[in-house]
């Protein structure tokens, strides 16, 4: 069953497993979230659930937002996000989703907005090499240089790498393990780093990638013809082992 929740990034820490191994984790304040709306294929053209997160005073919401939320009841949420879940039929408007939805061992995808780095040059933004700084390189050794084509086509193609705004983009990190769940504090800890600053809003959803378990011992074929060659002493490959 697919799971989803909205939360805030608290920061990074580390925990120790039973073997004493250090696991770097990111702590997320997950939920509680309220199901604000259910999109239906008959009315909206697709099935989805809209979750609301982060209680705010009524004065901080616009009239359209208040009108949308009053359909649910006394709910005032600052963040609204839609999720396409296979458990669509099991959720109803007004249901509350908490961090207890997730369990240790679940694999999740975390989406957030990366940290903004401001205006950056091509060396920092795209990893361009700097020019040689010997023999009068001057103050331009980190500049991009000329990129304009000749008379034909006499323009710069769209998508050409250059200086510009770096960061502040939506980023998704896939296949992170849920290491710990704390229902009392409403926290979940996932192994690894996630995008965004501390306090940034993140979306946690079941991973789209499915973990395929390897069958049998690694490096050993299950083909019976190959297995016979491994145990046959008359085979040259078996004698050489």
C-alpha positions as CSV (number, residue, x, y, z in Angstrom):
1,X,0.0,0.0,0.0
2,X,1.3,3.4,-1.0
3,X,1.8,5.9,1.8
4,X,2.3,9.7,1.8
5,X,2.7,12.5,4.3
6,X,3.8,16.2,4.4
7,X,6.4,17.3,6.9
8,X,9.3,19.7,7.7
9,X,13.0,19.0,7.7
10,X,14.4,19.3,11.3
11,X,18.0,18.5,10.5
12,X,20.6,15.8,10.3
13,X,21.8,13.5,13.1
14,X,23.1,10.0,13.5
15,X,21.9,6.9,15.3
16,X,23.5,3.6,16.1
17,X,22.1,0.2,15.2
18,X,22.3,-3.0,17.2
19,X,25.8,-3.8,15.8
20,X,27.1,-0.4,16.8
21,X,27.2,0.9,13.2
22,X,26.7,4.6,12.7
23,X,23.8,5.5,10.4
24,X,23.5,9.1,9.2
25,X,19.8,10.2,9.3
26,X,17.7,13.2,8.5
27,X,14.9,13.9,11.0
28,X,11.5,14.9,9.6
29,X,8.6,16.3,11.5
30,X,5.9,14.3,9.7
31,X,2.3,15.4,10.0
32,X,-0.3,15.4,11.2
33,X,-2.0,15.9,7.9
34,X,-5.7,16.1,7.1
35,X,-7.3,14.8,4.0
36,X,-8.8,18.1,2.6
37,X,-10.2,16.9,-0.7
38,X,-10.6,13.8,-2.9
39,X,-10.2,14.3,-6.6
40,X,-12.4,11.9,-8.7
41,X,-12.0,10.8,-12.3
42,X,-15.7,11.6,-13.0
43,X,-15.4,15.2,-11.8
44,X,-11.7,16.1,-12.1
45,X,-10.4,13.6,-14.7
46,X,-8.1,11.8,-12.3
47,X,-8.0,10.2,-8.8
48,X,-6.0,11.8,-6.1
49,X,-6.1,12.9,-2.5
50,X,-5.2,16.4,-1.3
51,X,-3.5,16.6,2.1
52,X,-3.2,19.7,4.3
53,X,-0.4,20.4,6.7
54,X,0.7,23.1,9.2
55,X,-2.1,24.8,11.2
56,X,-2.2,28.6,10.8
57,X,-4.6,31.3,12.0
58,X,-7.5,32.2,9.8
59,X,-6.2,35.7,9.2
60,X,-3.2,34.3,7.3
61,X,-5.3,32.6,4.6
62,X,-7.0,34.2,1.6
63,X,-10.8,34.0,1.1
64,X,-10.5,31.4,-1.7
65,X,-8.3,29.2,0.6
66,X,-10.8,29.6,3.5
67,X,-13.7,28.7,1.2
68,X,-11.9,25.6,0.1
69,X,-11.0,24.5,3.6
70,X,-14.4,25.3,5.2
71,X,-15.8,22.3,3.2
72,X,-13.8,20.1,5.5
73,X,-14.8,21.8,8.8
74,X,-12.7,23.7,11.3
75,X,-9.4,23.1,9.4
76,X,-6.8,25.8,8.6
77,X,-3.8,24.5,6.8
78,X,-1.0,26.5,5.2
79,X,0.4,23.7,2.9
80,X,-1.8,21.8,0.4
81,X,-0.4,19.0,-1.8
82,X,-1.9,16.3,-3.9
83,X,-0.8,12.6,-4.0
84,X,-1.8,9.9,-6.4
85,X,-2.1,6.9,-4.2
86,X,-3.3,3.3,-4.8
87,X,-4.9,3.5,-1.4
88,X,-7.2,6.2,-2.7
89,X,-10.4,4.4,-1.8
90,X,-9.4,3.8,1.8
91,X,-9.0,7.6,2.6
92,X,-11.9,9.9,3.3
93,X,-12.2,13.7,3.6
94,X,-11.4,14.6,7.2
95,X,-9.1,11.7,7.9
96,X,-5.9,12.5,9.8
97,X,-2.6,10.9,8.7
98,X,0.3,10.7,11.2
99,X,3.8,9.5,11.1
100,X,2.6,6.1,12.4
101,X,1.6,5.4,8.8
102,X,5.2,4.6,8.1
103,X,7.1,1.7,9.6
104,X,10.8,0.9,10.1
105,X,12.2,-0.6,6.9
106,X,9.9,1.3,4.5
107,X,11.5,2.8,1.4
108,X,10.4,6.4,0.6
109,X,11.0,9.2,-1.9
110,X,11.5,12.6,-0.3
111,X,10.8,15.8,-2.4
112,X,11.8,19.2,-1.3
113,X,13.1,22.6,-2.7
114,X,16.9,22.8,-2.7
115,X,18.8,25.6,-1.0
116,X,19.1,28.7,-3.1
117,X,22.6,29.7,-3.9
118,X,21.9,33.0,-5.6
119,X,23.5,34.1,-8.8
120,X,26.4,31.8,-9.7
121,X,29.0,31.6,-12.4
122,X,29.6,28.7,-14.8
123,X,32.4,27.3,-12.7
124,X,30.3,26.9,-9.6
125,X,27.0,26.2,-11.3
126,X,28.1,23.8,-14.0
127,X,31.6,22.7,-13.0
128,X,33.4,24.4,-15.9
129,X,37.2,24.4,-15.9
130,X,39.0,27.6,-15.2
131,X,41.4,29.1,-17.7
132,X,45.2,29.0,-17.3
133,X,46.2,31.8,-14.9
134,X,49.8,32.1,-16.2
135,X,51.2,34.6,-18.8
136,X,48.7,37.3,-18.4
137,X,45.5,35.4,-17.8
138,X,44.1,38.5,-16.1
139,X,40.9,38.6,-14.1
140,X,38.9,36.5,-16.6
141,X,40.1,33.0,-15.7
142,X,36.7,32.1,-14.3
143,X,34.7,33.7,-17.1
144,X,32.8,31.7,-19.7
145,X,34.0,33.4,-22.8
146,X,32.3,33.8,-26.1
147,X,29.4,31.4,-26.9
148,X,27.7,33.3,-29.8
149,X,27.6,31.4,-33.1
150,X,28.5,33.0,-36.5
151,X,26.1,34.5,-39.0
152,X,24.2,31.2,-39.2
153,X,22.3,30.7,-36.9
154,X,23.3,34.1,-35.4
155,X,21.8,33.2,-32.0
156,X,22.5,31.3,-28.9
157,X,20.6,28.0,-28.6
158,X,18.2,27.5,-25.7
159,X,19.6,25.4,-22.9
160,X,23.2,26.6,-23.3
161,X,25.0,26.4,-20.0
162,X,25.8,29.7,-18.5
163,X,25.8,31.8,-15.4
164,X,22.5,32.3,-13.6
165,X,20.3,31.5,-10.6
166,X,21.5,28.4,-8.8
167,X,19.5,26.2,-6.5
168,X,15.9,26.8,-5.3
169,X,14.7,23.9,-7.5
170,X,12.4,21.0,-6.7
171,X,14.6,17.9,-6.0
172,X,13.5,14.3,-5.2
173,X,15.8,11.8,-3.5
174,X,14.7,8.3,-4.1
175,X,14.9,5.0,-2.2
176,X,15.7,6.2,1.3
177,X,15.1,3.8,4.2
178,X,12.9,4.7,7.2
179,X,15.2,4.0,10.1
180,X,13.2,5.1,13.1
181,X,9.6,6.3,13.8
182,X,8.7,8.3,17.0
183,X,4.9,8.5,17.3
184,X,5.0,10.6,20.5
185,X,7.0,13.4,18.9
186,X,5.7,12.8,15.4
187,X,9.2,12.3,13.9
188,X,10.6,9.9,11.3
189,X,14.2,9.4,10.6
190,X,15.4,8.4,7.1
191,X,18.8,7.2,6.2
192,X,20.7,9.8,4.2
193,X,20.3,13.5,3.2
194,X,17.3,15.2,1.8
195,X,17.0,18.5,-0.1
196,X,16.1,21.8,1.4
197,X,17.1,23.9,4.5
198,X,16.1,23.3,8.0
199,X,12.4,24.0,8.4
200,X,11.7,23.4,4.7
201,X,8.6,21.6,3.7
202,X,9.2,18.1,2.3
203,X,6.9,15.5,0.8
204,X,7.4,11.9,1.9
205,X,5.9,9.2,-0.3
206,X,6.4,5.4,-0.8
207,X,9.3,4.8,-3.3
208,X,8.3,4.3,-6.9
209,X,11.3,1.9,-7.3
210,X,10.7,-1.7,-6.2
211,X,13.4,-3.6,-4.4
212,X,14.1,-6.8,-6.3
213,X,15.4,-9.6,-4.0
214,X,18.2,-11.7,-5.4
215,X,17.4,-15.3,-5.8
216,X,20.0,-17.8,-4.6
217,X,23.6,-17.2,-3.8
218,X,25.3,-14.3,-5.5
219,X,27.4,-15.3,-8.5
220,X,26.0,-18.8,-8.7
221,X,23.7,-19.7,-11.6
222,X,20.5,-21.8,-11.0
223,X,20.9,-23.3,-14.5
224,X,21.1,-27.2,-13.9
225,X,23.5,-27.6,-16.9
226,X,25.9,-25.1,-15.4
227,X,25.5,-26.7,-12.0
228,X,26.5,-30.1,-13.4
229,X,29.7,-28.6,-14.7
230,X,30.6,-27.3,-11.3
231,X,30.4,-30.7,-9.6
232,X,31.8,-32.8,-12.5
233,X,35.5,-33.6,-11.6
234,X,36.3,-34.5,-15.2
235,X,35.6,-30.9,-16.3
236,X,38.7,-28.8,-16.7
237,X,37.0,-25.9,-15.0
238,X,36.3,-28.0,-11.9
239,X,39.8,-29.5,-11.8
240,X,41.4,-26.0,-11.9
241,X,39.5,-24.8,-8.8
